[in-house]
Amino acid sequence: ELTLKDSGFELIYGAKLRGSDLRTEEVEKFLRLHGLSIGADEFMSLHAKYRERLAFNYLSFWNSILKWVSILGLFLLIFFARFIFKIFGVRFASLVLPCFSLVGLIFLLGSPDLFSIQILLILAMSMDYSLNNATKEVFYTPTSPQTKGKYKPIIEGPLMRLGDFSAAVTRILCIALVPLAMQSWVYVGFGISIVLVWILAVWYAGTVFQKRESEDGPRFVIP
């Protein structure tokens, strides 16, 4: 098959900006410029097959992740989360995911393969669904009905979406302003700083929670 270098990828993205009637002309010009003995129609057919294969691999990648997240998340919720709460307490449980995220971000500074990234995503998402979400709900137990009814929807709605938006904007700015060789380091460094703030925040929240539990008596009991 035809293997494209950087100039080939520039051609593909550039062709998307042109009308369909001009794409063939653009491809032919590119093929002549690089002395490639392949017709424009064949080139575009190969590109279409590549896109189909890429879409299939992408869906397979995420289907595999979601399948194992469901299995592992359920296992952790039933056999692991309750013992973490019971033996180590809520403060420790709230630190598991951010500490794992910190280790994962440092690991990404190397050159992980796709399988390693898949494993990291499965573990992180499983702990988020089973342990982090459960811990988050536990933190609401000593609060007032007003907090649960008024502030909880704000926290879990607009503020969480603001976090997703901020991550996307940071990535865009990183791509636009930072040299390519440094982009991963800058983005991961920013992520590490956020995770460190996260660790401090949940440690403080866990401390306040355990203090209220000791003063008012336990409101969260696992049989």
C-alpha positions, 0 to 999 in steps of 0.5 A: 500500500501507499505510505504517506509521510508528513506531506501526504497528511497535509494533502489529506487535511488540505483536500477536506477544505476544498470542494469535492470537484477540486479534490481530484485535481489536488490529488493529481497535483500532489502525485505528480509533484512526488513522482508517484505512479498511482492514479488519483482514483486509486489513491482516493480509494486507498484512502477511503479503505484506510479510513474504514479500517481506522474507524473499525480499529477505533471502535474496537479499541473503545468497545474493548475498554468499555467491556472491561471497565464494566466487568472490573468496575463491578468487581471492584464495587462489590469485592473491593470498595466496601473493604476500602471504606470499612478498613481504611476509611473514606479519606483513603478511598478518596485518594486512590484514584488521584494517586493512580492518576498521578502515577499514570501521568508520569508513566505517559511521559515515557513512550507507552504503547497503545496496549499500556494506554488501554490498560491505564484507561480501564483501571482509571475508569473502573476506579472512577465508577466503582470507588471515586463515585461512591466516595463522592456520594459518601461526602454528601452524607453529613451535609444538609438537604439544601446542599444536596438539593442545591449545590450537588447538581451545580457541582456535578453539572456545570462545574464538571463540564467546565473541567472537561472544557478547560482540559480541551482548551488547554490542549488546543492552546498547547498545540497552538503555542508550544513546540511539538517536541514539548507539547506532551511534557507541557500538557502532562505537567499541567495535568500533574499540577491539577492532580496534586491540587485534587489530592490536597482537596480530597485529603482536606475533604476526607479530614473534615468528613472524618472529624464530623463523623467522630463528633456527630457519630457515624452516618455512613455504615457498611454492614 
